[in-house]
Amino acid sequence: MLVTRMVWLWCLALAVAPPASADTGDAFVLGQGDVLRIAVFQSPELTLETRVDAAGRISYPFVGLLPVRGMRPSQVERTLADELVKRDILKHPQVSVSVVQFRSQQVAVLGYVNRPGKFPLDLPYTVSDVLALAGGVSPSASETVILSRTVDGQRLNIEIDLARIFLPDHRGMEDPGVLPGDVVYAHRAPSFYIHGEVQRPGVFRLERDMTLQQALSAGGGVTARGTLRGLRITRRGVDGKTEMIRADMQTLLRPDDVITVKESWF
């Protein structure tokens, strides 16, 4: 039941994300800190920029304080027009409201990206879009990122495979839209360790489906004193305990594996 509920929550979380083709003029609701530019046709004295205050209100001439939190720009346009008519300021006002700065609608992009930080959602963005805003993932980043979102009071995480986003047959679920308050986190790429009789011992990036043979190549191959016989991998299990396994050239590596290349005695 718990697994079913978690799946349902994620389906709901992704379903409410704005599609990339949505109308960008009214894509998001307003909140504290957003800066609006209000213009009235043929009334330049009524043109100004105003910020939504902590109470969710804006201040406008002849109208005073107007609650706008939770409204879309088009709703603010109609409300201001009605107020100007009701107060006998204009008979048929044509009000235009645009958002200069989206402060309340932000997504955080953190971890191994080139420009981590918070970014305004002034348009409907997907995960790949906000990663681009953050300058892309760094060379040491993993091939997957985590999209974290609060749904129904629960914080949920989904792993997104970046490579699959750009496949010709990818589906929208692989590049979901982001919502205000979401966090996109790029982890450090998994690594493995190699020491002993190799040309370049050290720590290396673990590529997808990497074999022991490929790992030895990354280390420059064995030295003249090394041997491929008796290769072993020290691996940590899910219980936290380490075990030593013998491996052949096609053994697939796992994160944090330690490869030991012995010295030949002959």
VENNORRA-V26374 format. One record per backbone hydrogen bond with DSSP energy under -1.0 kcal/mol. NH is the residue of the N-H (numbers start at 1). CO is the residue of the C=O. If there is no record, write none. Layout:
{{NH,CO} {NH,CO}}
This chain:
{{5,1} {6,2} {7,3} {8,4} {9,5} {10,6} {11,7} {12,8} {13,9} {14,10} {15,11} {16,12} {22,19} {30,71} {33,52} {34,31} {35,101} {36,50} {37,98} {38,48} {39,96} {41,94} {43,40} {46,43} {47,44} {48,38} {50,36} {52,34} {53,57} {56,53} {58,66} {60,64} {63,60} {64,60} {66,58} {68,56} {69,56} {70,30} {71,68} {76,72} {77,73} {78,74} {79,75} {80,76} {81,77} {82,78} {83,79} {84,80} {85,81} {86,82} {87,83} {88,85} {89,84} {90,84} {96,39} {98,37} {100,35} {101,35} {107,119} {108,182} {109,117} {110,184} {112,186} {113,111} {114,136} {115,134} {117,109} {119,107} {121,105} {122,120} {127,176} {130,126} {131,127} {132,128} {133,129} {134,130} {135,132} {136,131} {138,112} {141,138} {142,187} {145,160} {146,185} {147,158} {148,183} {149,156} {151,154} {154,151} {156,149} {158,147} {160,145} {162,143} {167,164} {170,167} {174,171} {175,172} {178,125} {181,106} {182,179} {183,148} {184,108} {185,146} {186,110} {189,140} {192,204} {193,257} {194,202} {195,259} {197,261} {198,196} {199,221} {200,219} {202,194} {204,192} {206,190} {210,207} {212,251} {213,249} {215,211} {216,212} {217,213} {218,214} {219,215} {220,217} {221,216} {223,197} {226,223} {227,262} {232,260} {233,245} {234,258} {235,243} {237,241} {240,237} {243,235} {245,233} {247,231} {251,248} {253,210} {256,191} {257,254} {258,234} {259,193} {260,232} {261,195} {264,225}}
